[in-house]
């Protein structure tokens, strides 16, 4: 039907959420800092095998990581709308 046709040239896109969040430093030691953490609902840190090692709801700006062993980790940042960013980071 004609009413089902959408003109994509006039459709506006939302800015990327990934650019709104910065996770640093990389490589990290005993903590990870996150810019705009107040907009996040959850942070999940997984090891390279995919096992969840840290799962925090309503995170603060600083995540303590002293209990993690050296290696590669995947940090997933979630907002109310779902996943906002996934970052691969190295623990010294």
DAJOHU-V198485 format. One record per residue. SS is DSSP state (@ for helix, = for strand, . for the rest). OMEGA is omega as a letter, one per 20 degrees, with the letter a starting at -180 (999 if undefined). NEAR is the number of other ideal C-beta (glycine too) atoms within 12 Angstrom. Layout:
# DAJOHU-V198485
<<SS:OMEGA:NEAR> <SS:OMEGA:NEAR>>
This chain:
# DAJOHU-V198485
<<.:a:5> <@:a:6> <@:r:5> <@:a:6> <.:r:7> <.:r:10> <.:a:9> <@:r:8> <@:r:7> <@:r:7> <.:r:8> <.:r:8> <.:r:9> <.:r:11> <.:a:9> <.:r:10> <.:a:21> <@:a:18> <@:a:12> <@:a:21> <.:r:30> <.:r:22> <=:a:35> <=:i:19> <.:r:19> <.:j:19> <.:a:19> <=:r:29> <.:a:18> <.:r:17> <=:r:23> <=:r:35> <=:a:25> <=:r:34> <.:a:19> <.:a:21> <@:r:29> <@:r:14> <@:a:22> <.:r:33> <.:a:21> <=:r:26> <=:r:39> <=:r:28> <=:a:36> <=:r:23> <=:a:23> <.:r:18> <.:r:11> <.:r:13> <.:r:16> <=:a:17> <=:r:25> <=:r:27> <=:a:18> <=:r:26> <=:a:13> <.:a:16> <.:r:31> <.:a:17> <.:a:22> <=:r:20> <=:r:33> <=:a:19> <.:a:32> <.:a:16> <.:r:12> <.:r:28> <.:r:15> <.:r:17> <=:a:21> <=:a:23> <=:r:34> <=:r:27> <=:r:41> <=:a:32> <=:a:34> <=:r:26> <=:r:23> <.:a:12> <.:a:14> <=:a:14> <=:a:21> <=:a:31> <=:r:29> <=:a:21> <=:r:28> <=:a:20> <=:a:35> <=:r:22> <=:r:29> <.:999:18>>
